Every structure is written in structure tokens, then in C-alpha cells.
């Protein structure tokens, strides 16, 4: 097995031959590691992705082809150079300073949430129009800077748990770009509910259980039936109103000093308790009785974003809205 010591050695060799120095490691995962680099002469910053030598080569060959074709356009990060040292592929890209969503989410106003999702959908529309699925849409792969612009990093994985759609969880043979729209919908509900991450399933079965608790047993059953699968699940859960879920979870995340709101929402509710347990929240909270919270939202945020959210989080991938359709939604009309 190769260790991260091998990664560092290969990166150092690349640095010496290209007059670069390592500033710090920006992140790591099954794909390898990403480093912040600086050119010794120009002082310019770059990002270097050192791909794991254990990863299938064809995954990164496809990624390189995608980046060469699409990079630098429609919020896709720009690929500058490709190198190979021993059996490791190194990708040199523009460095894009970004804000951590978990740190800025609570201070994002509604217009900023709208622009965040709008720019994410622009990138997905561009990828899908060129016959490419991202397959790992999540905040960590959408580099967002409040003061500059937005950039999407192309990944080659098969999704991250918590952002995977039902068709991925049950291993449908052929995926469609709808998997990206579902993941973008999870990012959207994360922002609207001010809850990051929105949910954390332990495994694929747990992820299906979370979907059932939110979208209802019948809806998940029907979606699976359309794919030729039969669901056996007890107890039977009702579907929940996504708008009320977002309002309540935002209230739980941000807190409230209003005693009337606390008394209204912190009650035991038979309909909502299963979902609250699934979301690792107290069961003594209700999604049904939060009409007062809706009044605090701007007029344009009381209905339209949640209509779009429902279309993006359509359990049935065959009727799920496309990136093009989402960008044409009335939510973005202004």
C-alpha cells in the first residue's frame, strides 16, 4: 500500500521541477490530496490535486478530459497543467480562495442563498449540456467566495453519503444528470434550513430511511416501484411539508428568544417525531405548527424557493427538474 509519504514525495518532485513551493494541504480524501502552492518567481497561487495511486486510472483520465474541455467557463475551475510522476497524476489548477459554508451559512441572507444556488445550477447546466455528470455535488466541491465569484470543482467519485439520490442508493444500472440535481437540492435545503450537514446517514439503508421519514413511505414506495423494486417498511411515515421543515430546523439551528414560538414548536407531535429522531434532534418538536415563522420570511421567499426545492428533491428521478428547468423557475425571475 502507498502512504501519504509517497504523495508528499511526488509533490515535492513536481515542485522542484516547476519552481513551486507547498504552502499547506487544503484537503484529502479517497481521491488523494489537494495542496495550496505558490510559484517562487511570480508569487502566484495555485491548487495542486495529487491523485491517489490506488485510484482507478480511467476515473482521472475522464476528469482530465472534462477539465480540458470545460474548464474556465460557467463557474468551472480552470485546469492549467497535467503531469505524471511515477504512477501518480497531478493536476495544477487555479487557486480559488473560498469561504466554508458551515462558517458563513448563518449570516447568509435570502438573496445570497438565491445567488449561491443559481450559480451552482449554472455550472450543472453547462456540464449536463455537454453530456457530463458531476456525480459529487456538495458544498466542498462548490468553491464559494462571498466577495468574488463562485467556482465548481469537478470530481470523479460516485457521490458523498447524504447527497446521494435514491437511484444511486439502490444501484440503478444507468444514472442520469438527475443525480446532480438531487445533490444540489440537498445543498439547497441545507441553506434554507440553516442545518449543515442536513442529515448524516450511517449507510445506504440509513439514507433510504431518512428519505422515508421526510418524503413519506408512500412516495418512496412509488418511486422504487417505478424502478422495479418493492419496499417493505414499518412503520408507515407520512410525508412532511418541506417549507415547514426548513422553517423549524432553521429556528432550531439559529435559536429564538421568542417564548411563544418555543411553546408552539417544542411539543411532542406524533407526525413529526419520527423525522426529528432521524435528524438526531429531540422528538419534542413539531414541523406542523410553525405558521408564525413563515411571516418572518421576505415575500419572495415564502413560496417560490420551496416550490423549486420540491422539484429538485423529487424522489422519482424521471420527473425531477433539470438544471435548465430550475434556472427558468420563477424563483430566479428577479
ABEGO torsion letter per residue (X at the ends): XBBAAAAAAAAAAAAAAAGBBBABBAEBBAAEBBBBBBBAAAGBBBBBBBBBAABBAAAAAAAAAAAAAABGBGGBBBBABBBBBEABBBBBBBBBBBBBAAAAAAABBAAAAAAAAAAAAAAAAAAAAAGBBAGBBBAAABBBBAABBBBBBBBABBEBBGABBAAAAAGBABBBAAAAAAAAAAAAAAAAAGBOBABBBABAAAAAAAAAAAAEAAAAAAAAAAAGBBBBBOBBBBBBBAAAAAAAAAAAAAEBABAAAAAAABBBBAAAAAAAAAAGBBABBBAAAAAAAAAABBAAAAAAAAAAAAAAABABAAABBBAAAAAABAAAAX
